[in-house]
Amino acid sequence: MTRNYLITGGAGFIGSNYVERLLRRGENVTIYDNLSRAGAPLNIGWLRDTFGEERFQLVAGDVADAVMLQESAREADVIVHLAGQVAVTTSVTDPREDFEANALGTFNVVEAARASRRNPVVIYSSTNKVYGGMEDVAVREQDTRWEYSDLPSGVPESQPLDFHSPYGCSKGSGDQYVRDYARIYGLRTVVLRQSCIYGPRQFGIEDQGWAAWMVIAAVTGRPITIYGDGKQIRDILYVSDLLDAYDAAVDRIEAAAGQVYNIGGGPENTMSIWAEFGPMLEALLGKEIPVRRDTWRPGDQKVFVADIRKAGNELGWQPKVGVKEGVEKLLRWVNENRDLF
């Protein structure tokens, strides 16, 4: 059965990849995006070149516009909410813009779903930043990485929330609104707390999308700054695996509605941001990559690794693409599209 999908932020990195998947399998897609990100016009152009002008609908709208969003969501069977402000540093510089894009924008999304007569599935792209700095969680230092002392499977969904930074507050507010609208109004909503996502069509910058940024910078000769000791550990997830999680949540919505899931690479797909990632990238490129060093940034976690067992048990989902394979795919895309950078 063909479904009507509304993808907020559908011109972005994750959104454009998901739109491609949906169109290839014959779904009806409306992209709702304010086209403010630098890569958005490039991604829309790519989708139009691939599928034609008429294959999807583009609404150039902002999620802060409740009326336009509600009208655009009227016929949606599935709403995947990806739009928002994505950088912690930007949220500190302009917290009002961050609030309107993330907290108010997400409120408008669930209100649009509530006003709809179709009882749409709502998938919310949340973040591991809702867990805050987790200063009370013990870590230990190894040769090339930090690691948790007592969380071998990573951070579970039961970890107390601690909204640190305006970005954490705005995304966390959306996280809790989406969850509570399932309880209070019976909406079919799912919260996915995502770790570091990477892959093609990601125009990464230093403050957001670090894996893609380092690959792009290494290929194009741009300067790379490593903050702290470079041993900070993150679990990273290739974008196709994330899209599998979206599909699994939609397909298993009767079990998933009202639930929160960590979606990341998990313990099997971790990488320290330079002590391990750097040598791997240098080996793939066959050259040494110069970097400059700077002090730790406020709130920078030494470790974040998601416990993804709940998604495995309830959604039947697991990452399929390993770190080296995923980075090789991303590197190939960057090399093939150097003119875009």
C-alpha positions in Angstrom: 0.0 0.0 0.0 1.4 3.4 -1.0 1.6 5.9 1.9 1.8 9.6 2.0 5.0 10.8 3.8 5.7 14.3 5.0 9.4 14.8 5.7 10.3 17.9 7.6 13.9 18.9 6.8 13.6 16.6 3.8 16.3 18.7 1.9 18.9 18.0 4.5 21.4 15.2 4.8 19.3 12.5 6.5 16.1 13.8 4.9 17.3 13.7 1.3 18.6 10.1 1.8 15.3 9.0 3.2 13.3 10.8 0.4 15.4 8.9 -2.2 14.6 5.6 -0.5 10.9 6.4 -0.2 10.6 7.5 -3.9 12.5 4.4 -5.1 9.9 2.2 -3.4 7.0 4.2 -4.8 5.8 6.2 -1.8 4.2 9.6 -2.1 6.5 12.2 -0.6 6.1 15.9 0.5 9.3 17.6 1.5 8.8 20.5 4.0 11.9 22.5 4.3 12.9 26.2 4.7 16.0 25.5 2.5 18.2 27.5 4.8 21.1 25.0 5.0 23.9 25.4 2.5 23.4 21.9 1.1 19.6 22.0 0.8 19.4 23.4 -2.8 22.1 20.8 -3.8 20.1 18.0 -2.4 16.8 19.2 -3.9 18.6 19.5 -7.3 19.9 16.0 -6.9 16.4 14.6 -6.1 14.9 16.4 -9.1 17.7 15.2 -11.4 17.2 11.6 -10.2 13.4 11.4 -10.1 12.0 14.4 -12.1 10.2 17.6 -11.1 6.8 15.9 -10.6 7.8 12.9 -8.5 7.7 14.7 -5.1 6.2 17.9 -3.7 8.4 20.6 -2.2 6.9 23.0 0.4 9.4 25.8 1.1 8.1 26.4 4.7 9.4 26.7 8.2 8.3 24.5 11.1 7.7 27.7 13.1 4.8 28.4 10.7 2.1 26.4 12.4 -0.6 27.2 9.8 1.5 26.2 6.8 2.7 23.1 8.5 -0.8 22.0 9.5 -2.0 22.4 6.0 1.0 20.4 4.6 0.4 17.6 7.1 -3.3 17.2 6.4 -3.0 14.1 4.1 0.1 12.6 5.7 0.0 8.9 6.8 3.6 9.3 8.2 5.4 12.4 9.4 9.1 12.1 9.8 10.3 15.2 11.7 13.9 16.0 10.9 13.8 19.7 10.6 15.6 21.8 13.2 18.7 23.8 14.3 21.5 21.2 14.6 24.5 22.8 16.3 25.2 23.3 20.0 27.4 26.3 19.3 24.7 28.0 17.3 22.2 27.5 20.0 24.5 29.3 22.5 25.0 32.2 20.1 21.3 32.5 19.2 19.1 30.6 21.7 15.8 32.1 20.5 16.3 30.9 16.9 17.2 27.5 18.4 14.1 27.4 20.5 11.8 28.4 17.6 13.3 25.9 15.3 13.5 22.9 17.7 11.1 23.3 20.6 8.3 25.4 18.9 8.8 23.6 15.6 8.4 20.2 17.2 5.3 21.4 19.1 3.8 22.5 15.8 4.5 19.1 14.2 2.6 17.2 16.9 -0.2 19.7 16.9 -0.4 19.3 13.1 -0.6 15.5 13.6 -3.3 15.9 16.3 -5.3 18.2 14.0 -5.1 15.6 11.2 -8.0 13.1 10.6 -5.6 10.4 9.4 -3.9 9.6 12.8 -0.4 9.7 11.2 2.6 8.0 12.5 5.1 10.6 13.8 8.8 9.8 13.9 10.9 12.3 15.8 14.7 12.7 15.2 15.9 13.4 18.8 19.5 13.3 20.0 21.7 11.7 22.5 22.4 15.3 23.8 19.2 15.0 25.9 21.3 12.9 28.4 23.6 15.9 29.0 27.2 15.6 30.1 26.6 12.6 32.4 29.3 13.8 34.8 28.3 11.2 37.3 29.0 8.3 35.0 32.5 6.8 35.6 34.9 6.7 32.7 38.5 5.4 32.3 41.3 6.2 29.9 42.9 3.8 27.5 45.7 4.2 25.0 43.5 5.6 22.2 40.1 6.1 23.8 38.1 6.8 26.9 35.5 4.2 27.9 32.7 3.7 30.4 33.8 1.9 33.6 30.4 0.3 34.3 28.3 0.5 31.1 29.6 -2.2 28.8 26.4 -2.0 26.6 26.3 1.8 26.6 23.8 4.3 27.9 20.3 3.0 28.2 17.1 4.9 27.6 16.6 4.9 31.4 19.5 7.3 31.9 18.2 10.4 33.5 17.7 13.3 31.1 19.8 16.4 31.7 19.3 19.1 29.1 22.7 20.9 28.9 23.0 23.8 26.5 20.1 25.6 24.7 20.3 22.9 22.0 19.8 20.2 24.6 16.9 22.1 26.1 15.1 22.7 22.8 15.6 19.1 21.5 14.8 17.7 24.9 11.6 19.7 25.0 10.6 18.3 21.6 11.5 14.8 22.8 9.2 15.0 25.7 6.3 16.6 23.8 6.5 13.9 21.2 6.5 11.2 23.9 3.7 12.8 25.9 1.4 13.3 22.9 1.2 9.5 22.7 0.2 9.3 26.3 -2.2 12.2 26.5 -3.7 12.3 23.0 -3.1 8.7 21.7 -0.9 9.9 18.8 1.3 7.2 17.2 4.6 8.9 18.0 8.1 7.4 18.3 11.2 9.2 19.7 14.5 8.1 18.3 17.5 9.5 20.2 20.2 9.4 17.5 23.9 9.2 18.0 26.5 10.5 15.4 25.0 9.8 11.9 27.3 10.0 8.8 27.1 9.2 5.1 26.7 10.7 1.6 25.0 14.0 1.0 26.2 15.3 4.4 27.8 18.7 4.1 29.4 18.4 7.5 30.9 21.4 9.4 33.1 21.5 12.4 30.3 22.0 14.9 28.0 19.3 13.4 28.6 16.1 11.6 32.2 15.6 12.7 33.0 12.4 10.8 31.8 13.9 7.5 33.6 17.2 8.3 36.9 15.4 8.9 36.6 13.4 5.7 35.7 16.5 3.6 38.4 18.6 5.2 41.1 15.9 4.7 40.1 15.5 1.0 39.9 19.2 0.3 42.9 20.3 2.4 41.0 22.4 4.9 42.3 22.8 8.4 41.2 20.4 11.1 41.2 21.3 14.8 41.1 18.6 17.5 39.6 19.8 20.7 40.8 18.0 23.9 42.9 14.9 23.6 41.2 13.3 20.6 40.3 10.2 22.6 36.7 11.2 22.9 34.6 8.1 22.0 31.4 8.2 20.0 29.2 5.5 18.5 28.7 6.3 14.9 26.0 5.1 12.5 25.9 5.0 8.7 22.8 6.7 7.3 21.3 3.7 5.6 21.1 1.9 9.0 19.3 4.9 10.5 16.8 4.8 7.7 16.2 1.1 8.4 15.3 2.2 12.0 12.8 4.7 10.6 11.2 2.0 8.5 11.2 -0.5 11.4 9.4 2.0 13.7 6.7 2.7 11.0 6.3 -1.0 10.3 6.0 -2.0 13.9 4.1 1.1 15.1 1.7 -0.8 17.2 4.5 -1.9 19.5 6.6 1.3 19.0 4.0 4.0 19.6 4.8 6.0 22.6 8.2 4.5 23.0 11.7 6.0 23.1 14.7 4.3 21.4 18.4 4.9 21.3 19.5 4.6 17.7 23.3 4.6 17.2 26.2 2.4 16.2 26.3 0.9 19.7 29.4 -0.7 21.3 30.3 -2.5 18.0 30.6 0.8 16.1 32.7 3.2 18.2 35.5 5.4 17.2 37.6 8.0 19.1 37.4 11.2 17.2 41.0 11.4 16.3 43.3 9.0 18.1 41.5 6.2 16.1 39.6 8.0 13.4 42.7 9.9 12.3 45.0 6.9 11.6 42.1 5.1 9.8 41.5 8.1 7.6 45.2 8.6 6.9 45.5 4.9 5.8 42.5 5.3 3.5 43.9 8.4 1.9 47.5 7.2 1.9 48.8 10.4 3.4 49.4 12.2 6.7 46.7 14.6 7.7 47.9 17.7 9.6 45.8 18.9 12.5 46.0 21.7 15.1 45.2 21.2 18.8 43.0 23.2 21.1 41.6 22.9 24.6 38.5 21.0 25.6 35.2 22.6 24.7 32.6 23.1 27.5 30.3 20.1 27.9 32.3 17.8 25.5 31.6 14.3 26.7 34.7 12.0 27.0 32.4 9.1 26.0 29.0 8.6 24.5 28.0 5.2 23.4 24.3 4.3 23.0 22.8 1.1 24.4 20.7 0.0 21.4 19.4 -3.3 22.8 15.8 -2.0 23.2 15.6 -1.2 19.4 17.0 -4.6 18.7 14.4 -6.4 20.9 11.3 -4.4 20.0 12.0 -3.2 16.4 14.2 -6.1 15.2 16.8 -3.5 14.2 20.6 -3.7 14.2 23.3 -1.7 12.4 24.6 -3.5 9.4 27.4 -1.2 8.1 30.7 -1.3 10.1 32.7 1.9 10.7 35.5 1.2 8.2 33.0 0.2 5.4 30.9 3.3 6.1 33.8 5.7 6.1 35.0 4.2 2.8 31.6 4.8 1.3 31.6 8.3 2.6 35.1 9.0 1.3 34.2 7.6 -2.1 31.2 10.0 -2.3 33.2 13.0 -1.3 35.9 12.2 -3.9 33.2 11.8 -6.6 31.6 15.1 -5.6 34.6 17.4 -4.8 33.0 20.1 -6.9 30.2 20.4 -4.3 32.7 21.5 -1.6 
